Amino acid sequence: MTQAEAFALRVRRLALSRQATEAQVFLEEGFLYLRADGFARFAAGEGAEALLGFALMGKGVELRFADGSVLSLTYRFGRLRKRAYFS
């Protein structure tokens, strides 16, 4: 099991700001806070140490892990869609 697949099992909900500069990934215990704008770029909270990088997109988040796996979290038809793959 890749790091992205293991992390996907813990994800419960995703909340994005209207400007797509902030996101909160709610997990079983706690949450992961992501921010990327002209002034700051950081990840804080539960699981932040496992991330190699992240990208905030208009309708979702892409999380990159050290083993080369990627977890894409988006909403489609009102449901959270989790997709783990290698990049």
Backbone bond lengths (Angstrom), bond angles and torsions (degrees), N, CA, C in turn:
res aa  C-N    CA-C-N  psi(-1)  N-CA   C-N-CA  omega(-1)  CA-C   N-CA-C  phi
1 M - - - 1.446 - - 1.527 108.76 -
2 T 1.317 116.61 131.29 1.459 121.20 179.78 1.531 110.05 -78.96
3 Q 1.323 114.93 166.93 1.462 119.55 178.35 1.526 110.91 -63.37
4 A 1.327 117.72 -35.76 1.461 121.50 179.28 1.526 110.81 -65.78
5 E 1.312 118.11 -42.04 1.463 121.40 178.81 1.524 111.18 -65.68
6 A 1.326 116.59 -40.93 1.464 120.53 178.73 1.532 111.01 -65.56
7 F 1.329 116.84 -39.72 1.458 120.74 179.08 1.525 110.63 -69.35
8 A 1.326 117.80 -36.24 1.470 122.25 -179.83 1.525 111.47 -61.85
9 L 1.320 117.68 -32.46 1.465 120.81 178.62 1.523 111.67 -66.24
10 R 1.329 117.37 -25.92 1.464 121.65 -178.17 1.525 113.44 -88.40
11 V 1.340 117.87 -16.36 1.465 122.12 -175.99 1.521 110.67 -74.55
12 R 1.335 116.13 132.56 1.457 121.91 179.38 1.525 112.89 -114.26
13 R 1.347 116.89 -36.07 1.460 119.83 -175.36 1.520 109.76 -157.84
14 L 1.327 116.35 157.06 1.456 123.11 179.03 1.523 108.51 -129.31
15 A 1.326 117.07 132.98 1.463 121.99 176.56 1.524 108.08 -126.36
16 L 1.338 116.31 126.45 1.461 122.32 -179.71 1.517 110.10 -115.15
17 S 1.337 116.95 147.12 1.460 119.96 173.81 1.524 108.67 -77.54
18 R 1.307 116.52 161.05 1.470 120.52 -178.65 1.518 112.53 -63.33
19 Q 1.320 116.92 -32.07 1.460 120.89 -179.12 1.525 112.52 -84.91
20 A 1.321 117.62 -3.59 1.469 123.68 -177.79 1.521 111.90 59.94
21 T 1.340 116.28 37.20 1.455 120.66 175.97 1.521 112.01 -109.04
22 E 1.327 117.55 -14.30 1.461 122.38 179.67 1.524 109.29 -135.16
23 A 1.336 114.31 147.04 1.457 119.79 176.74 1.520 108.92 -146.61
24 Q 1.324 115.10 147.80 1.457 121.94 173.30 1.520 107.26 -123.74
25 V 1.323 115.34 124.20 1.459 121.77 176.39 1.526 106.04 -104.57
26 F 1.326 116.55 109.71 1.457 121.23 -177.97 1.528 109.14 -84.94
27 L 1.330 115.15 129.15 1.454 122.71 -177.76 1.523 109.79 -110.29
28 E 1.332 115.90 -178.62 1.472 120.06 176.27 1.522 110.78 -55.85
29 E 1.312 115.77 -45.35 1.460 122.02 178.89 1.522 107.99 -127.51
30 G 1.312 117.04 111.17 1.449 121.00 178.03 1.516 112.74 85.54
31 F 1.348 114.95 -164.26 1.452 120.20 179.60 1.523 110.21 -152.03
32 L 1.324 115.33 163.58 1.454 124.35 177.45 1.523 107.16 -110.78
33 Y 1.328 117.67 124.31 1.459 122.67 -179.48 1.519 108.51 -105.11
34 L 1.327 116.45 127.04 1.459 122.57 179.85 1.517 109.57 -120.76
35 R 1.323 117.06 137.26 1.463 121.14 177.05 1.519 109.00 -140.31
36 A 1.320 116.08 132.03 1.464 121.53 177.71 1.519 107.96 -147.17
37 D 1.330 116.05 107.57 1.459 121.25 174.80 1.528 107.86 -146.78
38 G 1.306 117.25 -166.30 1.457 120.93 -177.45 1.517 114.29 -67.80
39 F 1.323 117.86 -17.93 1.460 121.27 -175.75 1.526 113.98 -105.40
40 A 1.318 117.15 -28.79 1.470 119.86 -174.44 1.525 110.60 -147.71
41 R 1.310 114.75 152.84 1.470 122.21 174.29 1.523 106.81 -147.85
42 F 1.327 116.41 105.27 1.457 119.19 -178.80 1.516 111.54 -156.48
43 A 1.316 114.17 161.46 1.465 123.08 174.38 1.523 106.46 -126.09
44 A 1.319 116.65 133.94 1.460 121.37 -178.96 1.514 109.02 -141.42
45 G 1.313 114.91 149.71 1.456 119.82 176.31 1.513 112.67 112.34
46 E 1.309 115.17 -161.45 1.462 123.63 -176.42 1.537 110.85 -63.68
47 G 1.319 117.70 119.59 1.459 122.21 176.16 1.510 115.18 88.45
48 A 1.316 119.32 1.88 1.466 121.92 -178.14 1.527 111.89 -64.93
49 E 1.331 116.72 -31.50 1.473 119.74 -178.53 1.522 112.26 -69.41
50 A 1.315 118.54 -20.12 1.469 121.72 -179.64 1.525 112.13 -84.15
51 L 1.337 117.73 -14.58 1.459 121.23 -177.24 1.514 112.18 -80.85
52 L 1.324 115.25 138.42 1.457 121.75 172.33 1.524 109.07 -93.00
53 G 1.322 116.66 -31.36 1.461 122.52 178.55 1.513 110.25 -174.64
54 F 1.328 115.35 173.59 1.455 120.28 178.96 1.516 109.40 -153.71
55 A 1.329 115.48 161.21 1.457 122.18 176.23 1.521 108.12 -138.81
56 L 1.323 115.80 130.21 1.459 121.30 175.62 1.518 107.80 -95.89
57 M 1.314 115.88 122.25 1.454 121.38 178.63 1.523 107.97 -108.52
58 G 1.287 118.38 171.79 1.457 121.62 -177.48 1.514 114.02 -56.60
59 K 1.324 118.12 -40.02 1.465 120.80 -175.77 1.513 113.41 -119.11
60 G 1.317 117.76 13.66 1.453 118.62 -179.02 1.514 113.43 -174.92
61 V 1.327 114.03 -167.75 1.457 122.61 -176.76 1.520 108.87 -134.99
62 E 1.328 116.28 144.79 1.456 121.40 174.18 1.524 107.76 -121.70
63 L 1.324 117.10 120.55 1.457 123.15 -178.20 1.523 109.30 -108.14
64 R 1.337 117.54 130.01 1.462 122.56 179.07 1.522 109.54 -109.06
65 F 1.331 115.48 136.86 1.461 121.44 -177.18 1.527 110.47 -114.86
66 A 1.330 116.31 164.88 1.459 122.64 -174.09 1.529 113.47 -64.84
67 D 1.321 118.83 -27.50 1.467 120.35 -179.20 1.537 112.73 -81.95
68 G 1.328 117.32 4.36 1.456 121.41 178.61 1.513 114.41 93.15
69 S 1.319 117.24 -0.39 1.457 120.10 179.87 1.530 110.21 -86.39
70 V 1.325 114.62 155.24 1.455 122.08 -177.80 1.524 108.40 -129.55
71 L 1.324 116.78 138.12 1.457 122.39 176.19 1.520 107.80 -117.15
72 S 1.319 116.05 121.29 1.454 122.39 177.96 1.525 108.75 -104.97
73 L 1.330 116.55 124.08 1.467 122.80 178.94 1.520 108.25 -116.28
74 T 1.313 117.21 117.63 1.460 122.57 179.12 1.518 109.48 -139.69
75 Y 1.318 115.26 165.05 1.453 120.99 173.06 1.518 108.47 -106.09
76 R 1.322 115.98 132.76 1.456 122.08 176.80 1.517 107.59 -136.21
77 F 1.305 115.88 121.27 1.459 122.10 -177.62 1.529 111.60 55.11
78 G 1.330 116.49 38.00 1.451 121.22 176.59 1.518 115.59 78.87
79 R 1.320 117.35 4.20 1.470 120.74 179.85 1.521 110.28 -116.98
80 L 1.325 115.84 143.64 1.451 121.20 178.56 1.524 109.34 -72.53
81 R 1.318 115.84 127.45 1.469 121.99 179.55 1.521 108.27 -112.01
82 K 1.328 116.40 124.65 1.463 123.35 179.71 1.523 108.05 -111.54
83 R 1.326 116.43 125.82 1.461 120.46 179.99 1.525 109.00 -134.29
84 A 1.327 116.79 116.58 1.460 121.73 179.59 1.532 108.64 -106.99
85 Y 1.331 116.89 135.63 1.456 121.62 179.68 1.522 109.73 -156.84
86 F 1.329 116.20 169.95 1.460 122.11 175.53 1.517 108.46 -97.71
87 S 1.311 116.77 139.86 1.455 119.72 -179.79 1.511 110.82 -105.82
